[in-house]
């Protein structure tokens, strides 16, 4: 093909047909440019097709991850709900200690000591640059803000976790009721806060303590009243934040499902 075009140029020059040669040269340049543009368009089309395929892979993986995140978040919200409801009942018992039964007090304290933390599956969507593959602007925005949304919940959890480990549990040790509380905790174990939630035979009987701590000893503790009040407040706020996060996860899943169906 090159020899053919070269021969045409040679013949035009040798015959001193400069005008025709210039027209031919310009036409040849235009043809080359058209060829380049067509090649670029084909390449762009191929890249777009590859990006669409990559987007489908990313969306499918995100769907799995956010379904798991939603399930975990709901389990942690359930635990925080237990802390709030049992904490409120404990405060009522402290107002009327003469009407309180020991078994009930131990049960509700066993529901206050867990420290649920939301640890979502982390993806490298932003750091890897794959966020660009998401064409839906709303979905891309929600995914970009995901980490900061999670931190709002985790900050509340961190406060309760610190208080539980550094203040509440040492106080329960002092009162001599840790053994009973943990035994009751395992007795009512539902598996939601374990890695393998379906694991069987998890009950652990630690027995009762010989410390003979009375109900009045427990309910008259000013420190315990303050700790429980904080636990109720913090976990209630944590569930408010979690409800907002849950709505975001559901929005993300709805948008992912829509994008998967549209492609």
Secondary structure, DSSP 8 states (H G I E B T S, - for coil): -HHHHHHHHHHHHHTT-HHHHHHHHHHHHHHHHHHHHHHHHHHHHHHHHHHHHHHHHHHHHHHHHHHHHHHHHHHHHHHHHHHHHHHHHHHHHHHTGGG--HHHHHHHHHTTS-----------TTTTTGGGG---HHHHHHHHTHHHHHHHHHHHHHHHHHHIIIIIHHHHHHHT-HHHHHHHHHHT--STTSSSTT-----------SS---HHHHHT-HHHHHHHHHHHHHHHHHHHHHHHHHHHHHHHHHHHHHHHHH-
